[in-house]
Amino acid sequence: MSLADLRREYTLSGLRRADLDPDPIVQFTKWFEQAAGSRAGGKFRRFCINIYKSIFLAETSAPMDVNAMTLATADKDGRPSARVVLLKGVDPRGFIFFTNFDSRKGQELAQNPKAALNFYWHSQERQVCVAGDISKLPDAEAEAYFKTRPRGSRIAAWASRQSAVLPNREALETEWKQLEAKYPGDNVPKPPYWGGYVLSPIRIEFWQGRPSRMHDRFRYTKQTDGSWSVERLSP
């Protein structure tokens, strides 16, 4: 089968203007909780989705990471790059994630503090596209989150000079072992070059798949007074 022949129909649901919360962060949280299966009100929807998956999707399909998001950044010359990172919080400020400030994305965000996010929940036939301005989280907040990470992940934050060239795998593992000995027990401090970002949205789009590619799309745009306008977009 050629790539041109790969296609599917989107049949699970639709999206009406009346379904949307006036606040896109609230709307995102609602969709996120439904994707994670944590809303009691979504029991019938989850039942339908499970039936759909049992018929059309392989039983061996791995569960998706609902907090996985594509983060797109650009350098000072406008050259874009993208990668998948994990959402670690969402609140009225925006969307929160953590990384090494010296990584490629960290360097690009320092040069051009604007970014975009994309969430795709295939079992819900939904995606959310976000664009906005980036700022660093307060260090105390990053410190508090760092302490919740597994010990191995905290050591890895020291061992990995993210995006730097490595001579081989052994060099990385040797560094990890040395740091494991240096920081015994649970006493692994946060590296000074590691922390969090918050993307404060200026635009959020909600996309619901529909049959025959007649999808539902709604765009929230932030106004100068802090309110949000909502518009339906052509699919």
ROGUTOR-526620 format. One record per residue (C-alpha): x, y, z; residue number from 1. Coordinates in nm, 4 decimals, always signed. Each point is the difference from the previous one (the first is absolute). Example, Ala and Ser with C-alpha at 12.3 -4.5 7.8 and 13.67 -1.06 7.14 Angstrom:
<nuzas>
+1.2300, -0.4500, +0.7800, 1
+0.1370, +0.3440, -0.0660, 2
</nuzas>
This chain:
<nuzas>
+0.0000, +0.0000, +0.0000, 1
+0.1353, +0.3424, -0.0909, 2
+0.0007, +0.2973, +0.2351, 3
-0.2609, +0.1650, -0.2205, 4
-0.2387, -0.2868, +0.0780, 5
+0.0277, +0.0354, +0.3787, 6
-0.3165, +0.1663, +0.1266, 7
-0.2738, -0.0350, +0.2599, 8
-0.3405, +0.1458, +0.0694, 9
-0.0679, +0.2020, +0.3158, 10
-0.3373, -0.0993, +0.1347, 11
-0.0014, +0.0234, +0.3789, 12
-0.1451, +0.3423, +0.0665, 13
-0.0575, +0.3599, -0.1046, 14
+0.0664, +0.3353, +0.1614, 15
-0.2507, +0.2852, +0.0276, 16
+0.0537, +0.3578, +0.1083, 17
-0.2352, -0.0689, +0.2909, 18
+0.2339, -0.2794, +0.1200, 19
+0.2879, +0.2402, +0.0610, 20
+0.0904, +0.1678, +0.3276, 21
+0.0683, +0.3758, -0.0316, 22
+0.3450, -0.0622, +0.1514, 23
+0.2271, -0.2111, -0.2259, 24
+0.2072, -0.1224, +0.2962, 25
-0.3165, -0.1407, +0.1558, 26
-0.0950, -0.1530, -0.3344, 27
+0.3458, -0.1537, -0.0374, 28
-0.0168, -0.1462, +0.3500, 29
-0.3363, -0.1556, -0.0812, 30
+0.1338, -0.1627, -0.3170, 31
+0.3200, -0.1105, +0.1742, 32
-0.1954, -0.1687, +0.2785, 33
-0.2183, -0.1752, -0.2567, 34
+0.3077, -0.1197, -0.1892, 35
+0.1440, -0.1282, +0.3276, 36
-0.3298, -0.1698, +0.0835, 37
-0.0381, +0.1807, +0.3320, 38
-0.3391, +0.1684, -0.0433, 39
-0.2980, -0.1989, +0.1204, 40
-0.2204, +0.1830, -0.2492, 41
+0.1999, -0.1568, -0.2812, 42
-0.0917, -0.3626, +0.0792, 43
-0.2286, -0.0459, -0.2998, 44
+0.2493, +0.1711, -0.2293, 45
+0.2812, -0.2236, +0.1295, 46
-0.2226, -0.3054, -0.0512, 47
-0.0534, +0.0999, -0.3645, 48
+0.3702, +0.0666, -0.0457, 49
+0.0913, -0.3387, +0.1461, 50
-0.2399, -0.1703, -0.2410, 51
+0.1508, +0.1957, -0.2885, 52
+0.3540, -0.0917, +0.1048, 53
-0.0867, -0.3679, +0.0420, 54
-0.1316, -0.0098, -0.3569, 55
+0.2400, +0.2245, -0.1889, 56
+0.3232, +0.0145, +0.2015, 57
+0.2445, -0.2766, +0.0770, 58
-0.0346, -0.1448, +0.3468, 59
+0.3753, +0.0321, +0.0440, 60
-0.0055, +0.3774, -0.0431, 61
+0.1938, +0.1644, +0.2804, 62
-0.1884, +0.2473, +0.2196, 63
+0.0694, +0.3564, -0.1013, 64
+0.1596, +0.2640, +0.2192, 65
-0.2829, +0.2489, +0.0320, 66
+0.2360, +0.2732, +0.1227, 67
+0.2362, -0.0385, -0.2964, 68
+0.0109, +0.3139, -0.2141, 69
+0.1993, +0.1171, -0.2983, 70
+0.1934, +0.3142, +0.0895, 71
+0.1021, +0.2158, -0.2956, 72
+0.2651, +0.2693, +0.0432, 73
+0.2029, +0.2151, -0.2370, 74
+0.3465, +0.1522, +0.0184, 75
+0.0850, +0.3671, -0.0511, 76
-0.0018, -0.0505, -0.3774, 77
-0.3458, -0.1565, +0.0053, 78
+0.1164, -0.3571, -0.0693, 79
-0.2498, -0.2289, +0.1725, 80
+0.0516, -0.3223, +0.1908, 81
-0.2428, -0.2267, +0.1817, 82
+0.0070, -0.2830, +0.2483, 83
-0.2357, -0.1808, +0.2382, 84
+0.0134, +0.1038, +0.3656, 85
-0.2299, -0.0653, +0.2936, 86
-0.2519, +0.2446, +0.1397, 87
+0.0527, +0.0213, +0.3757, 88
-0.2595, +0.2564, +0.0957, 89
-0.2692, +0.2318, -0.1291, 90
-0.1451, +0.2934, +0.1901, 91
-0.1227, +0.3529, -0.0755, 92
+0.3572, +0.0965, -0.0942, 93
+0.0137, -0.2596, -0.2753, 94
+0.1737, -0.3281, -0.0838, 95
+0.2985, -0.1149, +0.2079, 96
+0.2925, -0.2235, -0.0935, 97
+0.3557, -0.0579, +0.1232, 98
+0.3316, -0.0434, -0.1771, 99
+0.3712, +0.0785, -0.0155, 100
+0.0470, +0.3711, -0.0738, 101
+0.3182, -0.0790, -0.1969, 102
-0.1799, -0.2370, -0.2381, 103
-0.0844, +0.1009, -0.3557, 104
-0.3537, +0.0901, +0.0979, 105
+0.1294, +0.1948, +0.2994, 106
+0.2404, +0.1958, -0.2169, 107
-0.2681, +0.0695, -0.2595, 108
-0.2452, +0.1159, +0.2658, 109
+0.2659, +0.2364, +0.1336, 110
+0.0431, +0.1454, -0.3498, 111
-0.3678, +0.0005, -0.0925, 112
-0.2366, -0.0394, +0.2989, 113
-0.3015, -0.1021, -0.2060, 114
-0.1141, -0.3565, -0.0594, 115
-0.2835, -0.2263, -0.1054, 116
-0.1403, -0.3227, +0.1433, 117
-0.2053, -0.2757, -0.1552, 118
-0.1890, -0.2734, +0.1832, 119
-0.1447, -0.2914, -0.1982, 120
-0.2256, -0.2544, +0.1689, 121
-0.0703, -0.2540, -0.2728, 122
-0.2465, -0.2074, +0.2024, 123
-0.2088, +0.3142, +0.0528, 124
+0.0504, +0.1205, -0.3598, 125
+0.1030, +0.3360, +0.1423, 126
+0.2906, +0.2396, -0.0111, 127
+0.0777, +0.3282, +0.1699, 128
+0.2383, +0.2567, -0.1512, 129
+0.1453, +0.2715, +0.2238, 130
+0.2202, +0.3006, -0.0777, 131
+0.1357, +0.2567, +0.2404, 132
+0.2827, +0.1614, +0.1900, 133
+0.2535, -0.1860, +0.2122, 134
+0.1382, +0.0949, +0.3404, 135
+0.1979, -0.1888, +0.2621, 136
-0.1694, -0.1309, +0.3120, 137
+0.1259, +0.1315, +0.3347, 138
+0.2959, -0.2094, +0.1134, 139
-0.1753, -0.0945, +0.3240, 140
-0.2841, -0.1524, -0.2001, 141
+0.2440, -0.1955, -0.2176, 142
+0.1832, -0.1140, +0.3140, 143
-0.3238, -0.1290, +0.1527, 144
-0.0830, -0.1975, -0.3135, 145
+0.3551, -0.1364, -0.0329, 146
-0.0265, -0.1562, +0.3449, 147
-0.3021, -0.2034, -0.1149, 148
+0.1920, -0.1659, -0.2849, 149
+0.1359, -0.3551, +0.0402, 150
+0.3602, -0.0096, +0.1185, 151
+0.1219, -0.1366, -0.3328, 152
-0.1612, +0.2851, -0.1897, 153
+0.1614, +0.2546, +0.2325, 154
+0.3423, -0.1565, -0.0545, 155
-0.0635, -0.0023, -0.3764, 156
-0.0619, +0.3755, +0.0114, 157
+0.3631, +0.0357, +0.1102, 158
+0.1446, -0.2743, -0.2214, 159
-0.1579, +0.1164, -0.3259, 160
+0.1319, +0.3209, -0.1522, 161
-0.3075, -0.0038, -0.2152, 162
+0.0617, +0.0525, -0.3748, 163
+0.3811, -0.0080, +0.0448, 164
+0.1995, -0.2405, -0.2201, 165
+0.0995, -0.3294, +0.1662, 166
+0.2936, -0.2184, -0.1083, 167
-0.1967, -0.3166, +0.0847, 168
-0.2656, -0.1487, +0.2298, 169
+0.2615, -0.1133, +0.2505, 170
+0.1016, +0.3590, +0.0747, 171
-0.3555, +0.0833, +0.1040, 172
-0.0347, -0.3104, +0.2152, 173
+0.3360, +0.0618, +0.1667, 174
-0.1055, +0.3537, +0.0887, 175
-0.3287, -0.1314, +0.1413, 176
+0.1816, -0.2557, +0.2212, 177
+0.2402, +0.2631, +0.1315, 178
-0.2873, +0.2295, +0.0893, 179
-0.1924, -0.2861, +0.1605, 180
+0.2974, -0.0475, +0.2334, 181
+0.0375, +0.3743, +0.0562, 182
-0.3630, +0.0412, +0.1080, 183
-0.0870, -0.3004, +0.2194, 184
-0.3463, -0.0620, +0.1299, 185
-0.2652, +0.2552, -0.0817, 186
+0.2303, +0.3014, +0.0173, 187
+0.0068, +0.1057, -0.3656, 188
-0.0175, +0.3804, -0.0408, 189
-0.1440, +0.1772, -0.3016, 190
+0.2610, +0.1047, -0.2574, 191
+0.0226, +0.3786, -0.0450, 192
-0.0566, -0.0387, -0.3756, 193
-0.3233, -0.1994, +0.0412, 194
-0.3439, +0.1486, +0.0568, 195
-0.3464, +0.0700, -0.1274, 196
-0.1794, +0.2082, -0.2579, 197
-0.3558, +0.1180, -0.0315, 198
-0.1542, +0.0685, -0.3387, 199
-0.2574, +0.2765, +0.0431, 200
-0.2457, -0.0502, -0.2850, 201
-0.1189, +0.2701, -0.2360, 202
-0.1759, -0.2474, -0.2293, 203
-0.1508, -0.3445, +0.0666, 204
-0.1768, -0.2117, -0.2592, 205
-0.2191, -0.3023, +0.0711, 206
-0.0437, -0.2547, -0.2805, 207
-0.2507, -0.2841, -0.0013, 208
+0.0166, -0.2538, -0.2826, 209
-0.3159, -0.0475, -0.2066, 210
-0.0908, -0.2286, -0.2937, 211
+0.1100, +0.0889, -0.3545, 212
+0.2591, +0.2446, +0.1380, 213
-0.2766, +0.2448, +0.0961, 214
+0.1646, +0.0566, +0.3370, 215
-0.1066, +0.2413, +0.2725, 216
+0.2569, +0.2707, +0.0837, 217
-0.0323, +0.2819, +0.2510, 218
+0.2645, +0.2624, +0.0678, 219
+0.0338, +0.2040, +0.3196, 220
+0.1941, +0.3246, -0.0417, 221
+0.1064, +0.2078, +0.3000, 222
-0.1185, +0.3606, -0.0057, 223
+0.1790, +0.3069, +0.1334, 224
-0.2272, +0.0063, +0.3056, 225
+0.0868, -0.3615, +0.0864, 226
-0.3272, -0.1471, -0.1229, 227
-0.0254, -0.2623, -0.2754, 228
-0.1812, +0.0143, -0.3327, 229
-0.1190, -0.3311, -0.1465, 230
-0.0384, -0.0654, -0.3722, 231
-0.0903, -0.3063, -0.2032, 232
+0.2578, -0.0766, -0.2709, 233
-0.0418, -0.1829, -0.3258, 234
+0.1537, -0.3462, +0.0184, 235
</nuzas>
